[in-house]
């Protein structure tokens, strides 16, 4: 884990110089929205499958 710290710092410094803070926050929220949407769809499919399995 100690080997990753220098690389992480370099990536963070590059992000601060290349992107504005609002853009970074917007990208984080957009990625979170898509991840949440995918998880919700998977849960709905799982519940539907379970109901069909137990009805038989």
Buried (B, 14 or more C-beta within 10 A) or exposed (E): EEEEEEEEEEEEEEEEEEEEEEEEEEEEEEEEEEEEEEEEEEEEEEEEEEEEEEEE
